[in-house]
Amino acid sequence: MGRSVTHKVQICRKKLLKGKDTPDIAKEYSHDPMSVDKYLLDLHRINFCSKKGMSKEEICFSIQRSATLVEEYLKLIEEIERGRTKKVNEY
């Protein structure tokens, strides 16, 4: 889809924060379930590389994704981690 608007961030949030299943998410966003799983796989790959201390450029090279896409996922990962930390600190 190039640089057009996609639902990848919303889809990843539904899965990670609300625990929805792939078929339900796909139906909600009128996406193919394989596309939903691809978004989630990219997120997990980027998270793994980031946790290993790889730079944004190294991540882009390793998983063959654009810098813009990697940045978008890194922001989402940071947002999710902040949300988890906030929940833990509330108890």
Steps between C-alpha positions, in 0.01 A plus 500: 500500500800728513464809717120500504306480824465148636349357812813323623532697822135455591518131410807444717335683790189280472713187520751604765289715728157343462598142412267474200543210259634545147175404319300748711751779437510423128123517476482825700752674271399326175848350468620158402603299809843447340548879488411528867753230586762674283456824695540312826804309374667826395429645844649196675808499274563869560449459874742207508767693309451806718538295819826361358628859480487537124479849354208606282723465193608148601138401555401634157778301336434182698128475440494681164249767599507877451628743760156661516333167578761407760462841668123458511529161668769620742264778613222245548731274701598794720133592550411144597794476742400831663145369539622180663731690735218735595270207582767335716567823689129548571488187719 
